[in-house]
Amino acid sequence: MKKNFIDVKDDFIAYINRQKKLSAIILAVIVLAFISLVVAVPRMQANIRSSEIKSLVNEANLTKKANYLDIETADKEISEKAAMTVLFSTPSGKTYNEIIDVLKDTKQTKEFNRSIYIYPIVYNTEKIEKKYNIKKNEVTIIFFENNKEKNRLSIDQSLDIKTMLIPSLNQLPLSAVGQSVQPPATSTTASNTSSSETSQATSGQVSEQSTEAESVTQ
């Protein structure tokens, strides 16, 4: 009787040990599955986002001076570069498409003395708008220097994109924040006008002095 009791006890303890091992294995499998989900899901989401963005934009046709930023690392890239020109916009609309047409043209971008990076606003729009003080439905180009905004240019239909986009982009690093970016041609015209007015004024003074001299002589 005593022997039977001992055998039953040993069998029970062995059963408990087997159950513990089984529980430990099940728990380990659950933990590994959870960790896999935590790691895999964000990667899957990032891949899906990347695929969606690539379907919205055509990166292959841009010239070497224009590139699309990866939305997952865009903010970090902006903060780390010493100087950077960034175009913020949803990847659609008439103005955006006209700009992309210019950035696809090797002849037009030949005059561009820097590179430009396109930040497609597709996800986290409110966060991006607040961070950079922009509107997703407007095309805004910002020049950053040491992670600080130095100047910006808001593009609309009043700007002749085909002829004046590149000159305006070249002028961005030269202007301080808050100053309006004027095409170089405008500045040249103003300078020529000022020179002409100065010449006319000088000629007038010389003429008046000659007249006075003649009067004294007479």
DOBA-902299 format. One record per residue (C-alpha): residue in one letter; z, y negated, x. Coordinates in Angstrom, 1 decimal. Example, Ala and Ser with C-alpha at 12.3 -4.5 7.8 and 13.67 -1.06 7.14 Angstrom:
% DOBA-902299
+---------+--------+--------+--------+
| residuo |      w |      v |      u |
+---------+--------+--------+--------+
|       A |    7.8 |    4.5 |   12.3 |
|       S |    7.1 |    1.1 |   13.7 |
+---------+--------+--------+--------+
This chain:
% DOBA-902299
+---------+--------+--------+--------+
| residuo |      w |      v |      u |
+---------+--------+--------+--------+
|       M |    0.0 |    0.0 |    0.0 |
|       K |    1.0 |   -2.3 |    2.8 |
|       K |   -2.2 |   -1.4 |    4.7 |
|       N |   -4.3 |   -2.2 |    1.6 |
|       F |   -2.6 |   -5.6 |    1.3 |
|       I |   -3.4 |   -6.4 |    4.9 |
|       D |   -7.0 |   -5.4 |    4.5 |
|       V |   -7.3 |   -7.6 |    1.4 |
|       K |   -5.7 |  -10.5 |    3.3 |
|       D |   -8.1 |  -10.0 |    6.2 |
|       D |  -11.1 |   -9.9 |    3.9 |
|       F |   -9.9 |  -13.0 |    2.1 |
|       I |   -9.5 |  -14.9 |    5.4 |
|       A |  -12.9 |  -13.7 |    6.6 |
|       Y |  -14.4 |  -14.9 |    3.3 |
|       I |  -12.7 |  -18.3 |    3.6 |
|       N |  -14.0 |  -18.7 |    7.2 |
|       R |  -17.5 |  -17.8 |    6.0 |
|       Q |  -17.3 |  -20.4 |    3.3 |
|       K |  -16.1 |  -23.0 |    5.8 |
|       K |  -19.1 |  -22.2 |    8.0 |
|       L |  -21.5 |  -22.4 |    5.1 |
|       S |  -19.9 |  -25.7 |    3.9 |
|       A |  -20.2 |  -27.1 |    7.4 |
|       I |  -23.9 |  -26.1 |    7.6 |
|       I |  -24.6 |  -27.6 |    4.2 |
|       L |  -22.8 |  -30.8 |    5.1 |
|       A |  -24.7 |  -31.1 |    8.4 |
|       V |  -28.0 |  -30.6 |    6.5 |
|       I |  -27.1 |  -33.3 |    4.0 |
|       V |  -26.1 |  -35.7 |    6.8 |
|       L |  -29.3 |  -35.1 |    8.7 |
|       A |  -31.4 |  -35.6 |    5.6 |
|       F |  -29.6 |  -38.9 |    4.8 |
|       I |  -30.2 |  -40.1 |    8.4 |
|       S |  -33.8 |  -39.1 |    8.2 |
|       L |  -34.2 |  -41.1 |    4.9 |
|       V |  -32.5 |  -44.2 |    6.4 |
|       V |  -34.8 |  -44.1 |    9.4 |
|       A |  -38.0 |  -43.0 |    7.7 |
|       V |  -38.0 |  -45.1 |    4.6 |
|       P |  -38.1 |  -48.5 |    6.4 |
|       R |  -40.9 |  -47.2 |    8.6 |
|       M |  -42.9 |  -46.0 |    5.7 |
|       Q |  -42.4 |  -49.4 |    4.0 |
|       A |  -43.5 |  -51.2 |    7.1 |
|       N |  -46.6 |  -49.0 |    7.4 |
|       I |  -47.4 |  -49.6 |    3.7 |
|       R |  -47.0 |  -53.4 |    4.2 |
|       S |  -49.1 |  -53.3 |    7.3 |
|       S |  -51.9 |  -51.4 |    5.5 |
|       E |  -51.8 |  -53.8 |    2.5 |
|       I |  -52.0 |  -56.9 |    4.8 |
|       K |  -54.9 |  -55.3 |    6.7 |
|       S |  -56.7 |  -54.8 |    3.4 |
|       L |  -56.2 |  -58.5 |    2.6 |
|       V |  -57.3 |  -59.9 |    5.9 |
|       N |  -60.2 |  -59.0 |    8.2 |
|       E |  -58.9 |  -59.2 |   11.7 |
|       A |  -61.9 |  -57.7 |   13.4 |
|       N |  -64.2 |  -60.7 |   12.7 |
|       L |  -62.0 |  -63.4 |   14.3 |
|       T |  -62.8 |  -64.9 |   17.7 |
|       K |  -60.5 |  -64.2 |   20.7 |
|       K |  -58.7 |  -67.6 |   20.1 |
|       A |  -57.4 |  -66.5 |   16.7 |
|       N |  -55.0 |  -63.7 |   15.9 |
|       Y |  -53.0 |  -62.4 |   13.0 |
|       L |  -49.2 |  -62.1 |   13.4 |
|       D |  -47.4 |  -58.9 |   12.5 |
|       I |  -45.1 |  -60.0 |    9.7 |
|       E |  -42.4 |  -57.7 |   11.0 |
|       T |  -42.2 |  -59.5 |   14.4 |
|       A |  -43.7 |  -62.9 |   13.6 |
|       D |  -40.5 |  -64.9 |   13.5 |
|       K |  -39.4 |  -63.3 |   16.8 |
|       E |  -42.7 |  -64.1 |   18.4 |
|       I |  -42.6 |  -67.7 |   17.3 |
|       S |  -39.1 |  -68.1 |   18.7 |
|       E |  -40.0 |  -66.5 |   22.1 |
|       K |  -43.2 |  -68.3 |   22.9 |
|       A |  -43.0 |  -71.6 |   24.9 |
|       A |  -45.8 |  -73.1 |   22.8 |
|       M |  -47.6 |  -71.8 |   19.8 |
|       T |  -49.9 |  -73.0 |   17.0 |
|       V |  -49.3 |  -71.1 |   13.7 |
|       L |  -51.2 |  -71.2 |   10.4 |
|       F |  -49.1 |  -70.4 |    7.4 |
|       S |  -50.9 |  -69.4 |    4.1 |
|       T |  -51.4 |  -66.7 |    1.6 |
|       P |  -54.5 |  -64.8 |    2.8 |
|       S |  -56.7 |  -66.1 |   -0.1 |
|       G |  -58.1 |  -69.3 |   -1.6 |
|       K |  -61.0 |  -71.6 |   -0.9 |
|       T |  -59.4 |  -73.7 |    1.9 |
|       Y |  -58.0 |  -70.6 |    3.6 |
|       N |  -61.4 |  -68.9 |    3.5 |
|       E |  -63.2 |  -72.0 |    4.9 |
|       I |  -60.7 |  -72.1 |    7.8 |
|       I |  -61.3 |  -68.4 |    8.5 |
|       D |  -65.0 |  -69.0 |    8.6 |
|       V |  -64.5 |  -71.5 |   11.3 |
|       L |  -62.2 |  -69.2 |   13.3 |
|       K |  -64.9 |  -66.5 |   13.1 |
|       D |  -67.5 |  -68.9 |   14.6 |
|       T |  -67.6 |  -68.6 |   18.4 |
|       K |  -69.6 |  -71.8 |   18.8 |
|       Q |  -67.0 |  -73.9 |   16.9 |
|       T |  -63.9 |  -72.3 |   18.4 |
|       K |  -65.4 |  -72.9 |   21.9 |
|       E |  -64.1 |  -76.5 |   21.7 |
|       F |  -60.6 |  -75.3 |   20.7 |
|       N |  -58.4 |  -75.6 |   23.8 |
|       R |  -55.6 |  -73.4 |   22.6 |
|       S |  -55.1 |  -70.2 |   20.5 |
|       I |  -54.0 |  -70.1 |   16.9 |
|       Y |  -51.9 |  -67.4 |   15.2 |
|       I |  -52.2 |  -66.7 |   11.4 |
|       Y |  -49.0 |  -66.0 |    9.5 |
|       P |  -50.1 |  -64.3 |    6.3 |
|       I |  -47.6 |  -65.0 |    3.5 |
|       V |  -47.5 |  -61.8 |    1.5 |
|       Y |  -43.8 |  -60.7 |    1.5 |
|       N |  -40.5 |  -62.6 |    1.5 |
|       T |  -42.3 |  -65.7 |    0.4 |
|       E |  -39.2 |  -67.7 |   -0.6 |
|       K |  -37.5 |  -66.9 |    2.8 |
|       I |  -40.6 |  -68.0 |    4.7 |
|       E |  -41.1 |  -71.2 |    2.7 |
|       K |  -37.5 |  -72.2 |    3.2 |
|       K |  -37.4 |  -71.3 |    6.9 |
|       Y |  -40.5 |  -73.3 |    7.8 |
|       N |  -40.4 |  -75.9 |    5.0 |
|       I |  -43.8 |  -74.9 |    3.7 |
|       K |  -45.5 |  -73.9 |    0.4 |
|       K |  -47.3 |  -70.5 |    0.2 |
|       N |  -50.2 |  -71.9 |   -1.8 |
|       E |  -50.9 |  -74.6 |    0.7 |
|       V |  -52.4 |  -74.2 |    4.2 |
|       T |  -50.0 |  -75.6 |    6.7 |
|       I |  -50.6 |  -75.5 |   10.5 |
|       I |  -47.5 |  -76.0 |   12.7 |
|       F |  -47.3 |  -76.5 |   16.5 |
|       F |  -44.1 |  -75.1 |   17.9 |
|       E |  -42.7 |  -75.9 |   21.3 |
|       N |  -39.7 |  -73.9 |   22.6 |
|       N |  -39.1 |  -72.7 |   19.0 |
|       K |  -39.0 |  -76.2 |   17.6 |
|       E |  -41.6 |  -77.8 |   15.4 |
|       K |  -43.4 |  -80.6 |   17.3 |
|       N |  -46.1 |  -81.4 |   14.7 |
|       R |  -47.7 |  -80.1 |   11.6 |
|       L |  -51.0 |  -80.5 |    9.7 |
|       S |  -51.4 |  -79.9 |    6.0 |
|       I |  -55.0 |  -78.8 |    5.2 |
|       D |  -56.6 |  -79.7 |    1.9 |
|       Q |  -60.1 |  -80.5 |    0.6 |
|       S |  -59.9 |  -84.1 |    1.9 |
|       L |  -60.5 |  -82.7 |    5.4 |
|       D |  -64.0 |  -81.7 |    6.4 |
|       I |  -62.9 |  -78.3 |    7.7 |
|       K |  -66.2 |  -77.4 |    9.2 |
|       T |  -66.5 |  -80.4 |   11.5 |
|       M |  -62.9 |  -81.7 |   11.8 |
|       L |  -60.6 |  -78.6 |   11.9 |
|       I |  -61.0 |  -77.9 |   15.6 |
|       P |  -60.5 |  -81.6 |   16.7 |
|       S |  -57.5 |  -81.9 |   14.5 |
|       L |  -56.0 |  -78.7 |   16.0 |
|       N |  -56.6 |  -80.0 |   19.5 |
|       Q |  -54.7 |  -83.1 |   18.7 |
|       L |  -51.6 |  -81.3 |   17.2 |
|       P |  -49.8 |  -80.8 |   20.6 |
|       L |  -50.4 |  -84.5 |   21.5 |
|       S |  -48.7 |  -86.0 |   18.4 |
|       A |  -45.0 |  -86.3 |   17.6 |
|       V |  -43.6 |  -84.8 |   14.4 |
|       G |  -44.2 |  -87.1 |   11.4 |
|       Q |  -47.3 |  -88.7 |   12.8 |
|       S |  -50.5 |  -88.2 |   10.9 |
|       V |  -53.1 |  -86.3 |   12.8 |
|       Q |  -56.3 |  -88.3 |   12.9 |
|       P |  -59.6 |  -86.9 |   14.2 |
|       P |  -60.5 |  -88.1 |   17.7 |
|       A |  -63.7 |  -89.7 |   16.3 |
|       T |  -61.6 |  -92.1 |   14.2 |
|       S |  -59.6 |  -93.2 |   17.2 |
|       T |  -62.8 |  -93.8 |   19.2 |
|       T |  -64.3 |  -95.9 |   16.4 |
|       A |  -61.1 |  -97.9 |   16.1 |
|       S |  -61.1 |  -98.5 |   19.9 |
|       N |  -64.8 |  -99.6 |   19.9 |
|       T |  -64.1 | -101.9 |   17.0 |
|       S |  -61.1 | -103.4 |   18.7 |
|       S |  -63.1 | -103.9 |   21.9 |
|       S |  -65.9 | -105.6 |   20.0 |
|       E |  -63.4 | -108.0 |   18.3 |
|       T |  -61.9 | -108.8 |   21.6 |
|       S |  -65.3 | -109.6 |   23.1 |
|       Q |  -66.2 | -111.8 |   20.2 |
|       A |  -62.9 | -113.7 |   20.5 |
|       T |  -63.4 | -114.2 |   24.2 |
|       S |  -67.0 | -115.4 |   23.7 |
|       G |  -65.7 | -117.9 |   21.0 |
|       Q |  -63.1 | -119.3 |   23.3 |
|       V |  -65.7 | -119.8 |   26.1 |
|       S |  -68.0 | -121.5 |   23.7 |
|       E |  -65.3 | -123.9 |   22.5 |
|       Q |  -64.3 | -124.7 |   26.1 |
|       S |  -67.9 | -125.5 |   27.0 |
|       T |  -68.2 | -127.8 |   24.0 |
|       E |  -65.0 | -129.6 |   24.9 |
|       A |  -66.2 | -130.0 |   28.5 |
|       E |  -69.5 | -131.6 |   27.3 |
|       S |  -67.7 | -134.0 |   25.0 |
|       V |  -65.5 | -135.3 |   27.9 |
|       T |  -68.6 | -135.7 |   30.2 |
|       Q |  -70.3 | -137.8 |   27.6 |
+---------+--------+--------+--------+
